[in-house]
Structure formats: structure tokens, C-alpha cells
Amino acid sequence: MPNYLALPMPENPDAAKSYRVKELFLTLQGEGARTGRAAVFCRFSGCNLWSGRPEDRDRAACRFCDTDFIGTDGQGGGEFSAPKLVVLARKLWGDRPGVPYVVCTGGEPLQQLDSTLVAAFHDDGFEVALETNGTIPVPTSMELDWISVSPKAGTRIAQRWGDELKVVVPQEHDWDELERWDFPNRFVQPMYGPEKDHNTSLAIAFCLSRPQWRLSLQTHKLLGIA
């Protein structure tokens, strides 16, 4: 019988971990406080609020998602180790000046994103942002540069602090409660779809009535970019 206690243990147990990525691409940030900023988007596969399958939408905790996060078959997608993922992101950024910027999104990225990958991006000079639904708390060991939380009505929000709170409307929220959370930037964003013009009017009226909130638009869709 092998003596497992005598086998050398890896210095970093997460070193061999792989990450399932739906898409990896260079674009402009389309929403929120950093709209218009060049960024490498790393869209992780999977979400804890919806399977992504149309037949499950009516039973999902989030029913209005318009993002394909199933599998790894998107642009630049695949299953990668942390070093490989950083290399691919750096290749997309190329020799552009300034600090390279990567946005970790989904789906729900915190189902996969960990301190090992964040540190690997930092070691290569990247600034690292997170876009999350807030149901999974950000580990204290994960030294992110930007945290954007987009809560969904009816879910339990564990991440109540960050850099940006971005709420899709219309949704039924306790807005007074949301305003007690620790976010310096607060946005409402019209739900995209057949009712987007009506939803935009609602968002405008909301911002006029509660000026501590600002309007966010999906400018990437308006511009026809990814």
C-alpha cells in the first residue's frame, strides 16, 4: 500500500485548479461608474440564480438575465489554469499603455474566482474588478480593486459593501435598506428587453426622485459592441 503521508504535498493546492470561462474578450465597460473604460472581460461559466436554460427561467431566482453563461464555447472561452488565463488576458490587452484592466463577470464569478487567480492577475500588473449578484460574500483574502454588486429581488444578499451598487429596474426592493449599504456609487439600470423604453422612463423618474442614485445604461448594447 502506498505511503500517502510520505508523498510531497503541493505548496499551493489551488495551483492545479482550472477555471471554466464562457468568454474572454477585449471591449469597453458598458455600465456603471467605469463606463467607456477599456477592459478584458472574463466571463465565468455558471450561475447560482439560474441554470441558463430557457426551460428553467420561470423557476429561477433571476428571471431577466440576458447573458449566455452556459459552457465554455464563447469567444476566447475554455477551461484554463490561472497562469494560462492570465497569459491569454495579457495577450488580449497587448501593448496598450496604462494599467491593464480585467473584469471578472458571469454568470456568478464567485462560484469560481478565488484569491489564487486574483493574485495571478495582480502579479502580471492587472487591475481586477468583480461583477457579482451579491449572494456570495467576497473572501477577505481576495484583494479586489473594484467590486460591483447587482442584487436581485428575493435573494439573500451577503455582500453589502463595495465600490458600486447597480440595481436593474423594475424590481421590488427595500430601497431604504439598499441605501444603508456601504457603496459610494449607486445606480439604477433599465431592464433590457421589449419594455426597455418604459423601464428607462421608470429609471429616469426614480433618479429624479432619489438623487443619490444615478442612471446607468447598457451602452455596449446601444453601440452594438460586445
Beta strands, then each sheet from edge to edge (+ up, - down):
strand 1: 18-28
strand 2: 38-44
strand 3: 78-81
strand 4: 101-105
strand 5: 127-132
strand 6: 146-149
strand 7: 164-169
strand 8: 185-190
strand 9: 214-215
sheet 1: 3+ 1- 2+ 4+ 5+ 6+ 7+ 8+ 9+
end
